[in-house]
Amino acid sequence: MKMNELRSKLMASIDDINSGKLAPADARNIVGMANQINQSIHVELKAMTVKLEMGHKVEELGKLDIT
């Protein structure tokens, strides 16, 4: 999934909330998951920045080894 696809899905969820197709509790869960995705992207970008500053090669976004 690409980031623009994720944003589109989140916007569709907002539309579903407004139309009553999605329960508020489900919406809170979606927001929580979106926040976790956002936080993980932020951490990965920060790690990439540090690597670049140190003159190291960086992986493609989403390919950071976490093991």
N, C-alpha and C positions, 0 to 999 in steps of 0.2 A: 504494500500500500504506500502511496506517495503522500506527502504532507498535505497537498491540496485536496486529496481525496478524504483524508481524515477531517480536515476543516469542513468540507462539504457535508460529511456525515454528521458532524456536530451541529452544523447549521440546520440540517434536516431534522435533527432531534429537537432543536429549539422550535421549529415549525410544528412538530408533533406535540410538543408540550402546549403550545398556544392553541392548537386545534382540539386538545383533549384526548389525543390518541395515545399519549404517553403519560403515565402517572408521575406525580412529583417525586416519589421515592425513586423511581427508575431514573428520572432526570438527575437526581443527586448522585446516583451511582455513576452515571455517564460523566458527570462533571469530575468526580473523583478519579476516574480512569484517565480522563483527558489531562488532569493535573499531573498525574504520575508520568504520562507520556511526555508532557512539557518539561517536567523536572529532569527526566532521563536525557532528553535532548540537550538541555542546558549543561548538564554534567559532561556529556560527551563533547560538546563544543568547547567547553572550558579545557578539557584534557587535550583536545586538538590544538588549541591556542598555545598551551604550555609546551607541547611537543614542537610546534613550529618555532617558538621563541628559542628553544634549545637546539634548533637546527636539525631536528629529527624528522623523518618521513612520517606523514600522518595517513591513517587509513581513511577510506571513504566513509562518510557519515553513515552510521548504522553498523559498521564493521569493527568497532572497538572491542578488543578482547577483554572480557570481564572475569576471566578465570584466573 
